[in-house]
Amino acid sequence: MDLDALKADLEKDFLEIDSQDKLNSLKVKYLGKKGHISELSKNIKNLSKKDRPKFGKSIGELRKLCEEKISAAQEKIEANLINESLEKERIDITLPGSFKSQGKLHPLTVTTLKITDFFFAQGYLIEDGPEIESSYYNFDALNIPLDHPARDMHDTFYLDNGDLLRTHTSPVQIRAIEKRGAPLKIICPGKVYRSDADKTHTPMFHQIEGLVISENVNFGHLKNEIMTFIDFLFGPDTKVRFRPSYFPFTEPSAEVDIMDKKTKKWLEIMGCGLVHPNVINMAGLDSNRFSGFAFGMGIERMAKLLYEIEDMRSLFTNDIKFLSQ
């Protein structure tokens, strides 16, 4: 086969390549040990010295052309494979992205943080205490007499050993006075338990209580603190009233109401009062020198007012739709 005919066959063969197998076959056909170009190269020795350089040059050019064709065909095959793969794995960028839901803080957590952040900014320390309490810290040290209804079995969860699930966070106040002494300025957020369950009550709920013990503390200090807090939480245009009330651990005592801006009805939000001298003395301080005020509120009730929740039990149903509002 002469060079021109071989070159023509080479050009034609490389036009028909559409797979790696065909390309590999052509490599063997033209550049293999017994390939056409290799066989022609063997004929150089049979030529005259005069014709050898020209023929050798032509063979070299044909070999170079073949290698270029192979390289180009290889790139084309690889590009086709990539395109086929992309077509199979094609992503439609017009499709909407997948939504990954994110968790949110529970309304009770948000309400607790709002309240604790306010009082922390006012210089209050945050105290915590055990949820399983003794009768001493839950009742005796708080001036609650033995015949008080709160001690009844139908109001309090008692354990077999005589301890109980705390009915308020007030025991934390006594423990804090014993630990820190006076002057003292604390808030006590936490869970409390009472045998009560209906639309506005749950057997486990959350309270935040505050306590200030120092010298010459009076009701004016208490009222100013509560009014400032209500302005922060419900707005400065909120109407507030203090009603005389009774708590064993404060004297005088009061209930604090705010007016609902929609219904124009008074809503109770917290209890408060000056710390009873007996409580101060029981905690190891001198009531002739120290006085103080205390206040307490249910976090569920505050959340109910802030988020306009009709049924307080909704806060504990784990309804994602409700909690995501």
C-alpha positions in Angstrom: 0.0 0.0 0.0 1.4 3.4 -1.0 1.5 6.4 1.4 -1.3 8.3 -0.3 -3.7 5.4 -0.2 -2.8 4.7 3.5 -3.4 8.4 4.4 -6.8 8.3 2.6 -7.8 5.2 4.5 -6.6 6.8 7.8 -8.7 9.9 7.2 -11.8 7.8 6.4 -11.4 5.5 9.4 -11.1 8.3 11.9 -14.3 9.9 10.7 -16.2 6.8 11.8 -14.9 6.6 15.4 -17.7 6.8 18.0 -16.4 4.6 20.8 -13.3 3.8 22.8 -13.2 0.3 21.4 -13.1 1.5 17.8 -10.3 3.9 18.7 -8.3 1.2 20.3 -8.7 -1.0 17.2 -7.4 1.8 15.0 -4.4 2.4 17.2 -3.4 -1.3 16.7 -4.3 -1.1 12.9 -2.0 1.8 12.2 0.6 2.1 15.0 0.8 -1.5 16.4 3.8 -3.7 15.8 2.2 -5.1 12.8 0.2 -2.0 11.9 0.3 -0.4 8.5 2.7 2.4 9.4 5.0 0.0 11.2 5.0 -2.3 8.2 5.8 0.6 5.8 8.7 1.6 8.1 10.2 -1.8 7.6 10.5 -1.2 3.9 12.9 1.7 4.3 15.9 -0.7 4.3 14.9 -1.9 0.9 15.1 1.6 -0.7 18.1 3.2 -2.1 20.1 5.6 0.0 18.8 8.4 -2.1 15.1 7.6 -1.5 15.3 6.6 2.1 15.3 10.2 3.6 12.2 11.3 1.6 10.3 8.1 2.4 11.3 8.2 6.0 10.1 11.8 6.3 6.8 10.9 4.7 6.4 8.0 7.1 7.1 10.3 10.1 4.5 12.8 8.9 1.9 10.0 8.5 2.7 8.7 12.0 2.4 12.3 13.4 -1.0 12.7 11.6 -2.2 9.4 13.0 -1.2 10.4 16.6 -3.0 13.7 16.2 -6.1 12.0 14.9 -5.9 9.6 17.9 -5.5 12.4 20.4 -8.4 14.4 18.9 -10.6 11.3 18.8 -9.8 10.5 22.4 -10.8 14.0 23.5 -14.0 13.8 21.6 -14.9 10.4 23.1 -14.2 11.7 26.7 -16.2 14.8 26.0 -19.1 12.7 24.8 -19.0 10.5 27.9 -19.0 13.6 30.1 -22.0 15.0 28.2 -23.9 11.8 28.5 -23.2 11.6 32.2 -24.4 15.2 32.7 -27.5 14.6 30.7 -28.4 11.6 32.9 -27.6 13.5 36.1 -29.0 16.8 34.9 -30.3 19.2 37.6 -33.3 21.3 36.8 -32.4 24.6 38.4 -35.9 25.9 38.0 -37.2 23.4 40.6 -37.9 24.8 44.1 -35.3 24.1 46.7 -36.0 21.6 49.4 -37.1 23.3 52.6 -35.3 22.2 55.8 -37.4 23.1 58.8 -35.7 24.8 61.6 -36.5 24.6 65.3 -37.9 27.5 67.2 -37.8 28.3 70.9 -40.9 27.3 72.8 -43.2 30.2 73.8 -42.5 29.4 77.4 -38.8 29.6 76.8 -39.1 32.9 75.0 -41.3 34.3 77.8 -38.9 33.1 80.4 -35.9 34.6 78.6 -37.7 38.0 78.2 -38.5 38.1 81.9 -35.1 36.9 83.2 -33.2 39.2 80.8 -35.2 42.2 82.2 -34.5 41.4 85.8 -30.9 40.4 85.1 -30.4 43.9 83.6 -31.8 45.4 86.8 -29.1 43.7 88.8 -30.8 40.5 89.9 -29.0 37.2 90.2 -30.6 34.1 88.8 -31.0 31.3 91.4 -32.1 27.7 91.1 -33.0 25.0 93.5 -34.3 21.4 93.8 -37.7 20.5 92.5 -38.1 17.8 95.2 -38.3 19.7 98.5 -38.9 19.2 102.2 -41.9 20.5 104.0 -39.6 22.8 105.9 -38.4 24.8 102.8 -41.7 24.6 101.0 -44.0 25.5 103.9 -42.5 26.0 107.4 -39.7 28.5 106.5 -42.3 30.5 104.5 -44.6 31.0 107.5 -47.3 28.6 106.0 -49.1 27.1 109.0 -49.9 23.4 109.4 -53.6 23.9 108.8 -53.1 25.9 105.6 -55.0 24.3 102.6 -51.8 24.3 100.5 -50.5 21.4 102.6 -53.5 19.2 101.8 -52.9 16.0 99.8 -55.3 17.2 97.1 -53.2 20.3 96.4 -49.7 18.9 96.8 -47.8 15.9 95.4 -46.2 14.1 98.3 -43.6 11.4 98.1 -43.5 8.3 100.3 -40.6 9.7 102.4 -42.6 12.8 103.3 -40.8 15.1 100.8 -42.9 16.7 98.1 -42.8 18.3 94.6 -42.3 22.0 95.3 -45.6 23.9 94.9 -43.8 27.2 94.2 -40.2 28.5 93.7 -40.2 30.3 97.0 -38.1 27.6 98.7 -35.2 28.8 96.5 -35.5 32.2 98.1 -35.0 30.7 101.6 -32.0 28.7 100.4 -30.5 31.8 98.7 -30.8 33.8 101.9 -29.1 31.0 103.9 -26.3 30.8 101.4 -25.8 34.5 100.5 -27.1 36.5 103.4 -28.2 40.1 102.9 -28.3 42.4 101.0 -29.8 40.1 98.3 -31.5 40.6 94.9 -32.5 37.4 93.1 -35.0 35.9 90.7 -35.9 32.2 90.8 -37.3 30.6 87.5 -38.4 27.0 87.5 -41.0 24.2 87.4 -43.5 23.8 90.1 -46.2 21.2 90.7 -49.8 21.3 92.0 -52.6 18.8 91.8 -54.7 20.9 89.5 -55.6 20.5 85.8 -58.2 22.4 83.7 -58.3 24.9 80.9 -56.3 27.5 82.8 -54.2 25.2 85.0 -51.7 22.4 84.5 -50.3 20.0 87.2 -46.8 21.1 86.2 -46.2 24.7 85.3 -43.5 27.4 85.5 -43.0 30.2 87.9 -40.6 33.1 88.3 -40.3 34.7 91.7 -38.2 37.7 92.7 -36.8 38.6 96.1 -35.0 41.7 97.4 -33.7 41.8 100.9 -31.9 44.9 102.2 -32.3 47.7 104.8 -35.2 50.1 104.6 -37.0 48.4 101.8 -40.6 49.5 101.5 -43.7 49.0 99.3 -42.8 51.9 97.2 -39.7 50.1 96.0 -41.8 47.0 95.2 -44.4 49.0 93.3 -41.8 50.9 91.2 -40.1 47.6 90.3 -43.3 46.0 89.2 -44.5 49.0 87.2 -41.2 49.2 85.4 -41.4 45.5 84.5 -45.0 45.8 83.2 -44.1 48.7 81.1 -41.3 46.6 79.6 -43.4 43.5 79.0 -46.8 44.9 78.0 -46.1 48.5 77.0 -46.1 51.8 78.8 -49.8 52.4 78.1 -50.9 49.3 80.1 -53.3 50.1 83.0 -52.3 48.5 86.3 -53.9 48.1 89.7 -52.8 46.6 93.0 -55.4 44.8 95.0 -55.0 43.9 98.7 -54.6 40.2 99.2 -53.2 37.6 101.6 -50.1 35.4 101.4 -48.5 33.8 104.5 -45.0 34.8 103.5 -45.7 38.5 102.8 -47.3 41.3 104.8 -48.8 43.5 103.4 -49.7 41.5 100.3 -51.2 42.4 96.9 -52.4 41.0 93.7 -51.4 42.8 90.5 -53.9 43.2 87.6 -53.5 44.6 84.2 -56.4 45.7 81.9 -56.9 43.7 78.7 -56.7 46.2 75.9 -59.3 44.3 73.8 -61.9 43.2 76.4 -61.2 46.1 78.9 -61.3 43.5 81.7 -58.9 43.2 84.5 -56.5 40.2 84.4 -54.5 39.0 87.4 -50.8 38.5 86.5 -48.9 38.2 89.7 -48.8 38.3 93.5 -46.4 40.4 95.6 -45.8 41.9 99.0 -43.3 42.9 101.7 -41.5 39.8 103.1 -43.1 38.7 106.3 -40.7 39.3 109.3 -41.2 35.7 110.4 -39.7 34.5 107.0 -36.7 36.8 107.4 -36.1 35.5 111.0 -36.5 31.9 109.9 -33.9 32.4 107.3 -31.4 33.6 109.9 -31.6 37.3 109.4 -32.7 40.1 111.8 -36.1 41.4 110.7 -35.5 44.5 112.9 -32.6 45.4 110.5 -33.6 43.9 107.2 -36.7 44.1 105.2 -37.6 43.1 101.7 -40.2 42.5 99.0 -41.1 39.5 96.9 -43.2 38.9 93.8 -44.1 35.8 91.8 -45.8 35.1 88.5 -46.8 32.1 86.4 -44.8 32.0 83.1 -47.7 30.1 81.4 -50.1 33.0 82.3 -47.6 35.6 81.0 -47.2 33.6 77.8 -50.9 33.3 77.5 -51.3 37.1 77.6 -48.3 37.8 75.4 -49.3 35.4 72.6 -53.1 35.5 73.1 -53.4 31.7 73.8 -56.9 30.6 74.6 -56.2 27.2 76.2 -53.1 27.0 78.3 -52.9 23.2 77.8 -51.9 23.9 74.2 -48.4 24.8 75.5 -47.8 21.1 76.4 -49.4 19.2 73.5 -46.3 19.3 71.2 -48.4 20.5 68.3 -45.8 21.6 65.8 -48.3 23.7 63.9 -49.2 25.6 67.0 -45.6 26.0 68.3 -44.4 27.2 64.8 -46.8 30.2 64.7 
